[in-house]
Amino acid sequence: MSTIIRNQESLEWIRNPKHRDVFLRHLATSKENDRLSAHIVKIEKDGEIVPHTHEILEVFYIMKGEGLVLANGERVKAAAGDCIIAHPGEEHGLINTGEGEILLYAVFSPANC
């Protein structure tokens, strides 16, 4: 398989219908590989990634903004620079409580889309 170079700015924002005011840019998907998928995620002001679980690993790094992340059954403050690791079967979510949008980089293993 050939190396792929993809600039996230050239990708359209796609609304995530499972969450409130959450949009995705797909950087790497199962169409290119079966090991991981990677996305830029935007949570608009007052938006939320509602509590959910996966049967796969999810790691997300907050690049901009702040909110409350659901981790280990508690809501905890999280902000730019924080990395959250949600193991398979662990409930997690994120509410934007800041004044602007949240931008995060999310990776799933194996690929989820």
PADO-911490 format. One record per residue (C-alpha): x negated, y negated, z negated. Coordinates in steps of 0.1 Angstrom, whole numbers, plus 2048, in hexadecimal, padded with zeros to 3 digits. Example, Ala and Ser with C-alpha at 12.3 -4.5 7.8 and 13.67 -1.06 7.14 Angstrom:
2
PT / 785 / 82D / 7B2
PT / 777 / 80B / 7B9
% end
This chain:
113
PT / 800 / 800 / 800
PT / 7F4 / 7DD / 808
PT / 7ED / 7C1 / 7EF
PT / 80A / 7A9 / 7EC
PT / 807 / 784 / 7E4
PT / 827 / 773 / 7DA
PT / 82B / 74F / 7CD
PT / 847 / 74D / 7B4
PT / 850 / 729 / 7C0
PT / 85A / 738 / 7E2
PT / 874 / 74F / 7D2
PT / 898 / 747 / 7CC
PT / 8A7 / 747 / 7AA
PT / 8C0 / 764 / 7A6
PT / 8DB / 762 / 78B
PT / 8DA / 77F / 773
PT / 8FF / 788 / 76F
PT / 8F9 / 79B / 74E
PT / 8ED / 77C / 73B
PT / 8F8 / 758 / 736
PT / 8E7 / 73D / 74B
PT / 8C9 / 754 / 753
PT / 8B8 / 754 / 775
PT / 89C / 76A / 783
PT / 880 / 769 / 79D
PT / 875 / 78C / 7A6
PT / 84F / 78D / 7A9
PT / 84A / 7B3 / 7AB
PT / 866 / 7CD / 7AF
PT / 86B / 7F2 / 7B3
PT / 86B / 7EC / 7D9
PT / 845 / 7E7 / 7D6
PT / 83C / 7FF / 7BA
PT / 84C / 816 / 7A0
PT / 835 / 80C / 783
PT / 842 / 7E9 / 779
PT / 857 / 7CC / 783
PT / 84F / 7A8 / 77B
PT / 865 / 789 / 77B
PT / 865 / 764 / 772
PT / 884 / 75E / 75D
PT / 895 / 73D / 757
PT / 8AE / 739 / 73A
PT / 8C0 / 718 / 73D
PT / 8C7 / 702 / 71F
PT / 8DF / 715 / 707
PT / 8DC / 734 / 71D
PT / 8D6 / 757 / 710
PT / 8C8 / 778 / 718
PT / 8E2 / 78B / 705
PT / 8D8 / 7A7 / 6ED
PT / 8D1 / 7C7 / 701
PT / 8BB / 7E6 / 703
PT / 8A7 / 7F8 / 71F
PT / 899 / 81A / 722
PT / 879 / 80A / 72E
PT / 85F / 7F3 / 720
PT / 864 / 7CD / 724
PT / 849 / 7B3 / 71C
PT / 851 / 78F / 720
PT / 83B / 770 / 71B
PT / 84B / 74E / 715
PT / 83A / 734 / 72C
PT / 851 / 716 / 723
PT / 86C / 70E / 70B
PT / 878 / 71C / 6EA
PT / 894 / 731 / 6DC
PT / 89E / 74D / 6C5
PT / 894 / 770 / 6CE
PT / 8A5 / 78F / 6C1
PT / 88A / 7A6 / 6B4
PT / 88D / 7C2 / 69A
PT / 8B1 / 7B8 / 693
PT / 8A9 / 794 / 68B
PT / 8AA / 773 / 69D
PT / 886 / 764 / 69C
PT / 879 / 743 / 6AA
PT / 865 / 748 / 6CA
PT / 855 / 72E / 6E0
PT / 83C / 728 / 6FD
PT / 81E / 73F / 6F7
PT / 831 / 75B / 6E6
PT / 831 / 77E / 6F4
PT / 84D / 796 / 6EB
PT / 84A / 7BC / 6F0
PT / 86B / 7CF / 6F0
PT / 865 / 7F4 / 6EF
PT / 87E / 80C / 700
PT / 89F / 80D / 6EC
PT / 898 / 7EE / 6D7
PT / 8B3 / 7D3 / 6D9
PT / 8A6 / 7B1 / 6E3
PT / 8B3 / 790 / 6F1
PT / 8AA / 76B / 6F2
PT / 8BF / 74C / 6ED
PT / 8B3 / 72A / 6FA
PT / 8B5 / 712 / 6DD
PT / 89E / 6F8 / 6EB
PT / 8A4 / 6D7 / 6FD
PT / 89A / 6E5 / 71F
PT / 898 / 706 / 732
PT / 884 / 724 / 728
PT / 86C / 733 / 742
PT / 85E / 755 / 73B
PT / 84B / 771 / 74D
PT / 85A / 793 / 748
PT / 84B / 7B5 / 751
PT / 85E / 7D6 / 750
PT / 84D / 7F8 / 751
PT / 856 / 80D / 764
PT / 866 / 7F5 / 77E
PT / 88A / 7ED / 777
PT / 895 / 7DE / 798
% end
